[in-house]
Amino acid sequence: NDLPGNKTGFDGFKEVGKSATGLSSRETEVASLTLYPNPNTGNFNIDLSGITTQKPVQVSIVDMLGRVVYEQNSDVRMSNEIEIRNLSVEPGKYHVIISEGTKVIGRSNFAVYSK
């Protein structure tokens, strides 16, 4: 409390408005997905029951360094679930991101362990 002009030495945080994906949190509502089993060996299901869309979606799997390690397009209008089989990645933590065009509509984290 002995700093002149600013007694606490703190002038507040400044909002930058962008997330790590470059999308503002105000631009999109992102649903939390259910992914099971988690952890898994590269075979898992993504439950999309919390997502409403009438368009095909893109499934992206991203490693902890931000590299896209898998992508697929899925038409989810007839099913609330996407099956991923034989994902060939190193054991570790990953993110699954569901997009509709350029809009992220769902995301979840998961882990892959050795078979």
Biotite code that builds the C-alpha atoms (Angstrom):
import biotite.structure as struc

atoms = struc.array([
    struc.Atom([0.000, 0.000, 0.000], chain_id="A", res_id=1, res_name="ASN", atom_name="CA", element="C"),
    struc.Atom([2.949, 2.335, -0.305], chain_id="A", res_id=2, res_name="ASP", atom_name="CA", element="C"),
    struc.Atom([2.903, 2.833, -4.103], chain_id="A", res_id=3, res_name="LEU", atom_name="CA", element="C"),
    struc.Atom([1.988, 6.362, -5.248], chain_id="A", res_id=4, res_name="PRO", atom_name="CA", element="C"),
    struc.Atom([-1.156, 6.695, -7.385], chain_id="A", res_id=5, res_name="GLY", atom_name="CA", element="C"),
    struc.Atom([-2.115, 3.041, -7.078], chain_id="A", res_id=6, res_name="ASN", atom_name="CA", element="C"),
    struc.Atom([-2.112, 1.951, -3.513], chain_id="A", res_id=7, res_name="LYS", atom_name="CA", element="C"),
    struc.Atom([-2.282, -1.765, -4.289], chain_id="A", res_id=8, res_name="THR", atom_name="CA", element="C"),
    struc.Atom([0.204, -1.778, -7.182], chain_id="A", res_id=9, res_name="GLY", atom_name="CA", element="C"),
    struc.Atom([-2.431, -3.502, -9.335], chain_id="A", res_id=10, res_name="PHE", atom_name="CA", element="C"),
    struc.Atom([-4.278, -1.752, -12.157], chain_id="A", res_id=11, res_name="ASP", atom_name="CA", element="C"),
    struc.Atom([-6.636, -4.600, -13.095], chain_id="A", res_id=12, res_name="GLY", atom_name="CA", element="C"),
    struc.Atom([-6.834, -7.218, -15.799], chain_id="A", res_id=13, res_name="PHE", atom_name="CA", element="C"),
    struc.Atom([-7.531, -6.287, -19.390], chain_id="A", res_id=14, res_name="LYS", atom_name="CA", element="C"),
    struc.Atom([-9.891, -8.501, -21.365], chain_id="A", res_id=15, res_name="GLU", atom_name="CA", element="C"),
    struc.Atom([-8.418, -9.720, -24.626], chain_id="A", res_id=16, res_name="VAL", atom_name="CA", element="C"),
    struc.Atom([-11.632, -11.327, -25.905], chain_id="A", res_id=17, res_name="GLY", atom_name="CA", element="C"),
    struc.Atom([-10.016, -14.269, -27.670], chain_id="A", res_id=18, res_name="LYS", atom_name="CA", element="C"),
    struc.Atom([-9.623, -17.849, -26.549], chain_id="A", res_id=19, res_name="SER", atom_name="CA", element="C"),
    struc.Atom([-6.828, -20.214, -27.537], chain_id="A", res_id=20, res_name="ALA", atom_name="CA", element="C"),
    struc.Atom([-8.839, -21.154, -30.619], chain_id="A", res_id=21, res_name="THR", atom_name="CA", element="C"),
    struc.Atom([-9.134, -17.517, -31.681], chain_id="A", res_id=22, res_name="GLY", atom_name="CA", element="C"),
    struc.Atom([-12.883, -17.412, -31.052], chain_id="A", res_id=23, res_name="LEU", atom_name="CA", element="C"),
    struc.Atom([-14.417, -15.001, -28.638], chain_id="A", res_id=24, res_name="SER", atom_name="CA", element="C"),
    struc.Atom([-16.481, -16.667, -25.950], chain_id="A", res_id=25, res_name="SER", atom_name="CA", element="C"),
    struc.Atom([-19.285, -14.273, -26.921], chain_id="A", res_id=26, res_name="ARG", atom_name="CA", element="C"),
    struc.Atom([-19.340, -15.567, -30.511], chain_id="A", res_id=27, res_name="GLU", atom_name="CA", element="C"),
    struc.Atom([-20.444, -19.124, -29.752], chain_id="A", res_id=28, res_name="THR", atom_name="CA", element="C"),
    struc.Atom([-22.114, -21.305, -27.170], chain_id="A", res_id=29, res_name="GLU", atom_name="CA", element="C"),
    struc.Atom([-20.014, -24.437, -26.793], chain_id="A", res_id=30, res_name="VAL", atom_name="CA", element="C"),
    struc.Atom([-21.631, -27.612, -25.484], chain_id="A", res_id=31, res_name="ALA", atom_name="CA", element="C"),
    struc.Atom([-19.725, -29.978, -23.255], chain_id="A", res_id=32, res_name="SER", atom_name="CA", element="C"),
    struc.Atom([-19.678, -33.416, -24.880], chain_id="A", res_id=33, res_name="LEU", atom_name="CA", element="C"),
    struc.Atom([-19.874, -36.820, -23.272], chain_id="A", res_id=34, res_name="THR", atom_name="CA", element="C"),
    struc.Atom([-17.100, -39.078, -24.506], chain_id="A", res_id=35, res_name="LEU", atom_name="CA", element="C"),
    struc.Atom([-16.861, -42.703, -23.393], chain_id="A", res_id=36, res_name="TYR", atom_name="CA", element="C"),
    struc.Atom([-15.006, -44.690, -22.387], chain_id="A", res_id=37, res_name="PRO", atom_name="CA", element="C"),
    struc.Atom([-12.529, -42.199, -21.026], chain_id="A", res_id=38, res_name="ASN", atom_name="CA", element="C"),
    struc.Atom([-9.682, -43.027, -20.873], chain_id="A", res_id=39, res_name="PRO", atom_name="CA", element="C"),
    struc.Atom([-9.636, -45.328, -23.894], chain_id="A", res_id=40, res_name="ASN", atom_name="CA", element="C"),
    struc.Atom([-7.340, -47.200, -26.293], chain_id="A", res_id=41, res_name="THR", atom_name="CA", element="C"),
    struc.Atom([-8.361, -45.277, -29.421], chain_id="A", res_id=42, res_name="GLY", atom_name="CA", element="C"),
    struc.Atom([-11.902, -46.682, -29.649], chain_id="A", res_id=43, res_name="ASN", atom_name="CA", element="C"),
    struc.Atom([-14.596, -44.435, -28.197], chain_id="A", res_id=44, res_name="PHE", atom_name="CA", element="C"),
    struc.Atom([-17.996, -42.838, -28.711], chain_id="A", res_id=45, res_name="ASN", atom_name="CA", element="C"),
    struc.Atom([-18.935, -39.163, -28.646], chain_id="A", res_id=46, res_name="ILE", atom_name="CA", element="C"),
    struc.Atom([-22.463, -38.460, -27.397], chain_id="A", res_id=47, res_name="ASP", atom_name="CA", element="C"),
    struc.Atom([-23.896, -35.418, -29.182], chain_id="A", res_id=48, res_name="LEU", atom_name="CA", element="C"),
    struc.Atom([-27.282, -35.323, -27.451], chain_id="A", res_id=49, res_name="SER", atom_name="CA", element="C"),
    struc.Atom([-26.495, -31.817, -26.129], chain_id="A", res_id=50, res_name="GLY", atom_name="CA", element="C"),
    struc.Atom([-25.947, -30.459, -29.650], chain_id="A", res_id=51, res_name="ILE", atom_name="CA", element="C"),
    struc.Atom([-28.694, -29.360, -32.019], chain_id="A", res_id=52, res_name="THR", atom_name="CA", element="C"),
    struc.Atom([-27.689, -29.007, -35.646], chain_id="A", res_id=53, res_name="THR", atom_name="CA", element="C"),
    struc.Atom([-29.199, -29.606, -39.061], chain_id="A", res_id=54, res_name="GLN", atom_name="CA", element="C"),
    struc.Atom([-25.831, -29.554, -40.821], chain_id="A", res_id=55, res_name="LYS", atom_name="CA", element="C"),
    struc.Atom([-22.907, -31.975, -41.072], chain_id="A", res_id=56, res_name="PRO", atom_name="CA", element="C"),
    struc.Atom([-20.219, -31.421, -38.446], chain_id="A", res_id=57, res_name="VAL", atom_name="CA", element="C"),
    struc.Atom([-16.456, -31.754, -38.439], chain_id="A", res_id=58, res_name="GLN", atom_name="CA", element="C"),
    struc.Atom([-14.799, -33.807, -35.705], chain_id="A", res_id=59, res_name="VAL", atom_name="CA", element="C"),
    struc.Atom([-11.242, -32.723, -34.924], chain_id="A", res_id=60, res_name="SER", atom_name="CA", element="C"),
    struc.Atom([-8.922, -34.372, -32.438], chain_id="A", res_id=61, res_name="ILE", atom_name="CA", element="C"),
    struc.Atom([-6.108, -32.165, -31.241], chain_id="A", res_id=62, res_name="VAL", atom_name="CA", element="C"),
    struc.Atom([-3.078, -33.099, -29.139], chain_id="A", res_id=63, res_name="ASP", atom_name="CA", element="C"),
    struc.Atom([-1.774, -31.042, -26.218], chain_id="A", res_id=64, res_name="MET", atom_name="CA", element="C"),
    struc.Atom([0.549, -29.119, -28.564], chain_id="A", res_id=65, res_name="LEU", atom_name="CA", element="C"),
    struc.Atom([-2.403, -27.940, -30.655], chain_id="A", res_id=66, res_name="GLY", atom_name="CA", element="C"),
    struc.Atom([-1.703, -30.248, -33.607], chain_id="A", res_id=67, res_name="ARG", atom_name="CA", element="C"),
    struc.Atom([-4.713, -31.759, -35.373], chain_id="A", res_id=68, res_name="VAL", atom_name="CA", element="C"),
    struc.Atom([-4.110, -35.524, -35.311], chain_id="A", res_id=69, res_name="VAL", atom_name="CA", element="C"),
    struc.Atom([-7.463, -36.665, -36.745], chain_id="A", res_id=70, res_name="TYR", atom_name="CA", element="C"),
    struc.Atom([-10.385, -35.156, -38.637], chain_id="A", res_id=71, res_name="GLU", atom_name="CA", element="C"),
    struc.Atom([-13.627, -36.530, -40.030], chain_id="A", res_id=72, res_name="GLN", atom_name="CA", element="C"),
    struc.Atom([-16.879, -35.097, -41.311], chain_id="A", res_id=73, res_name="ASN", atom_name="CA", element="C"),
    struc.Atom([-20.064, -36.588, -39.877], chain_id="A", res_id=74, res_name="SER", atom_name="CA", element="C"),
    struc.Atom([-23.733, -36.180, -40.666], chain_id="A", res_id=75, res_name="ASP", atom_name="CA", element="C"),
    struc.Atom([-25.298, -36.267, -37.205], chain_id="A", res_id=76, res_name="VAL", atom_name="CA", element="C"),
    struc.Atom([-28.864, -35.412, -38.179], chain_id="A", res_id=77, res_name="ARG", atom_name="CA", element="C"),
    struc.Atom([-29.918, -39.078, -37.840], chain_id="A", res_id=78, res_name="MET", atom_name="CA", element="C"),
    struc.Atom([-27.773, -40.071, -34.862], chain_id="A", res_id=79, res_name="SER", atom_name="CA", element="C"),
    struc.Atom([-26.713, -38.479, -31.594], chain_id="A", res_id=80, res_name="ASN", atom_name="CA", element="C"),
    struc.Atom([-23.463, -40.426, -31.502], chain_id="A", res_id=81, res_name="GLU", atom_name="CA", element="C"),
    struc.Atom([-20.186, -40.569, -33.399], chain_id="A", res_id=82, res_name="ILE", atom_name="CA", element="C"),
    struc.Atom([-18.000, -43.663, -33.175], chain_id="A", res_id=83, res_name="GLU", atom_name="CA", element="C"),
    struc.Atom([-14.233, -43.305, -33.427], chain_id="A", res_id=84, res_name="ILE", atom_name="CA", element="C"),
    struc.Atom([-12.442, -46.593, -34.051], chain_id="A", res_id=85, res_name="ARG", atom_name="CA", element="C"),
    struc.Atom([-8.751, -47.446, -34.261], chain_id="A", res_id=86, res_name="ASN", atom_name="CA", element="C"),
    struc.Atom([-7.495, -43.930, -33.565], chain_id="A", res_id=87, res_name="LEU", atom_name="CA", element="C"),
    struc.Atom([-3.769, -44.354, -33.996], chain_id="A", res_id=88, res_name="SER", atom_name="CA", element="C"),
    struc.Atom([-2.121, -41.846, -31.651], chain_id="A", res_id=89, res_name="VAL", atom_name="CA", element="C"),
    struc.Atom([0.451, -41.939, -28.880], chain_id="A", res_id=90, res_name="GLU", atom_name="CA", element="C"),
    struc.Atom([-0.823, -42.381, -25.324], chain_id="A", res_id=91, res_name="PRO", atom_name="CA", element="C"),
    struc.Atom([-1.646, -38.990, -23.797], chain_id="A", res_id=92, res_name="GLY", atom_name="CA", element="C"),
    struc.Atom([-4.272, -36.299, -23.379], chain_id="A", res_id=93, res_name="LYS", atom_name="CA", element="C"),
    struc.Atom([-6.322, -34.974, -26.297], chain_id="A", res_id=94, res_name="TYR", atom_name="CA", element="C"),
    struc.Atom([-9.172, -32.580, -27.089], chain_id="A", res_id=95, res_name="HIS", atom_name="CA", element="C"),
    struc.Atom([-12.106, -33.402, -29.354], chain_id="A", res_id=96, res_name="VAL", atom_name="CA", element="C"),
    struc.Atom([-13.699, -30.381, -31.032], chain_id="A", res_id=97, res_name="ILE", atom_name="CA", element="C"),
    struc.Atom([-16.996, -30.495, -32.925], chain_id="A", res_id=98, res_name="ILE", atom_name="CA", element="C"),
    struc.Atom([-17.467, -27.698, -35.465], chain_id="A", res_id=99, res_name="SER", atom_name="CA", element="C"),
    struc.Atom([-20.264, -26.596, -37.739], chain_id="A", res_id=100, res_name="GLU", atom_name="CA", element="C"),
    struc.Atom([-18.492, -24.630, -40.451], chain_id="A", res_id=101, res_name="GLY", atom_name="CA", element="C"),
    struc.Atom([-16.229, -22.206, -38.586], chain_id="A", res_id=102, res_name="THR", atom_name="CA", element="C"),
    struc.Atom([-18.324, -22.316, -35.401], chain_id="A", res_id=103, res_name="LYS", atom_name="CA", element="C"),
    struc.Atom([-17.197, -24.572, -32.539], chain_id="A", res_id=104, res_name="VAL", atom_name="CA", element="C"),
    struc.Atom([-20.331, -26.179, -31.088], chain_id="A", res_id=105, res_name="ILE", atom_name="CA", element="C"),
    struc.Atom([-18.889, -28.803, -28.738], chain_id="A", res_id=106, res_name="GLY", atom_name="CA", element="C"),
    struc.Atom([-15.691, -29.908, -27.057], chain_id="A", res_id=107, res_name="ARG", atom_name="CA", element="C"),
    struc.Atom([-14.341, -32.403, -24.568], chain_id="A", res_id=108, res_name="SER", atom_name="CA", element="C"),
    struc.Atom([-11.045, -33.720, -23.237], chain_id="A", res_id=109, res_name="ASN", atom_name="CA", element="C"),
    struc.Atom([-9.993, -37.353, -23.104], chain_id="A", res_id=110, res_name="PHE", atom_name="CA", element="C"),
    struc.Atom([-7.008, -39.605, -22.586], chain_id="A", res_id=111, res_name="ALA", atom_name="CA", element="C"),
    struc.Atom([-5.598, -42.468, -24.645], chain_id="A", res_id=112, res_name="VAL", atom_name="CA", element="C"),
    struc.Atom([-3.574, -45.181, -22.930], chain_id="A", res_id=113, res_name="TYR", atom_name="CA", element="C"),
    struc.Atom([-1.480, -48.041, -24.305], chain_id="A", res_id=114, res_name="SER", atom_name="CA", element="C"),
    struc.Atom([-3.285, -51.096, -25.628], chain_id="A", res_id=115, res_name="LYS", atom_name="CA", element="C"),
])
